[in-house]
Amino acid sequence: MGLGERLQRAWYQGHRALYLLWPLEQLYRFIVQRKRAQFLRGKTETYRAPVPVIVVGNLTVGGTGKTPLILWLIEYCRAQGLRVGVVSRGYGAQPPSVPWSVSASDSAQQAGDEPLLIVQRSGVPLVIAPQRAQAVQQLLAEQALDIVLSDDGLQHYGLARDIELVLIDAARGLGNQRCLPMGPLREPVERLQSVDAILLNGAQSDSEQGFAMQLQPIELVHVRTGRREPLTYFPAEQRIHAVAGIGNPQRFFNTLETLRWLPIAHPFADHAEFTAQDLEFSDDYPVLMTEKDAVKCRAFAADHCWYLQVAAQPSAAFAAWFAQRLQPLLTDSL
C-alpha cells in the first residue's frame, strides 16, 4: 500500500499519527480561508462571464462523481434548448497550448482523461486550462453559448460563478472533517454553508444534508471497438478483473458486486497512466474498467477488455430545484 493510500485510509478510518500534521493543517486552513476572504471582499481579480456559470465541485480530494453529474447537466440543459459548454482544468493533460479546445480525436495524454470522456460521450464544446477564466473566455470566443459548466473549480476564485454544486460521497462522507494534509478537505467544512446545493452520491433519498444521487449502471462497452452489450452479457457469479484508477476505486468494485459479479479488485491511483501489462493477467477472465480509465486504454486494450458505462440519476427534488434556480439566471443574461 502506497503512502497516498495509507493517508486516505487514515483520513476516513482514523489514526492518531495524523495529529503530527496539525501544524501543516493550520497553515493550509489559513491560506485557503484568506484566499476566500479576499474573493468575498472583491480583492481577487475575477472574471464574470456574460452567461451563467455553474461550478460542479467537491470539498474533498478524490472522486465523488462530478463527471457523471456534468454529463447529466449537459443533457438537462440541452433538453431545455440551451447551448451548453464545459471548462475544465484538464488534470494531467499535456496539450500543445493552453487554453486548449478538446476534440474527440485527442489522446487522453493530450486532453486529460475526464475532459476527453465528456467530449467523446456528449460532443459538448470543452476547453481546458489551469486558469478557468481563460478557458471560459476561449470557449465563448469559439462558440455561441447560453450556459457554461465548470468541471471542478469550486476553489478557483478567479472565475465568478452563479451556482455552486458540491458532491459528497455518501458512504465515505467527509472523513475526519480536517483540512489537508491532516484530512481530506480542500476547504474547511463550514464552506458547505455557502454553496447552493449538496448532492450525496450513493444516498437512497434526500435528507437535510443534501439531495440524493445514484450512479446507475447502463451497459457494457467493449473498450477497443465500442460494441455495446446489456449488463446480462456477463452472467451472475462471473469472475472479473476489476481495474479502477479513480478517486475511490472501492465504489466501482462495490457496484460490480451489486450486479452479482465476482470482481477481483485491482485499484490504481487516480488518473493513473496504464500500460498493456496492467491489463494482463494469468487467466482468461474478462477485464472490466471504468469509462474514465477506458479512454486511456483503447489503443492497447485486448479483446476481453470492457468498461461499465454509468449515468448519474439525481433525485426529482434536485431536478426541480435546479430548474427553479436556472430560469432567472437565463432571463438576466438575455
Secondary structure as UniProt FT lines:
FT   HELIX           3..13
FT   HELIX           16..21
FT   HELIX           22..40
FT   TURN            41..42
FT   STRAND          53..58
FT   HELIX           66..79
FT   TURN            80..81
FT   STRAND          84..88
FT   TURN            91..92
FT   STRAND          100..101
FT   TURN            104..105
FT   HELIX           108..111
FT   HELIX           113..122
FT   STRAND          126..128
FT   HELIX           132..142
FT   STRAND          147..151
FT   TURN            154..155
FT   TURN            157..158
FT   STRAND          163..169
FT   TURN            170..176
FT   TURN            180..182
FT   HELIX           189..194
FT   STRAND          197..201
FT   TURN            208..209
FT   STRAND          210..222
FT   TURN            223..225
FT   STRAND          228..229
FT   HELIX           231..233
FT   TURN            236..237
FT   STRAND          239..244
FT   HELIX           249..258
FT   TURN            259..260
FT   STRAND          262..267
FT   TURN            270..271
FT   HELIX           276..279
FT   STRAND          287..290
FT   HELIX           291..297
FT   TURN            298..300
FT   TURN            303..304
FT   STRAND          305..314
FT   HELIX           316..333
//
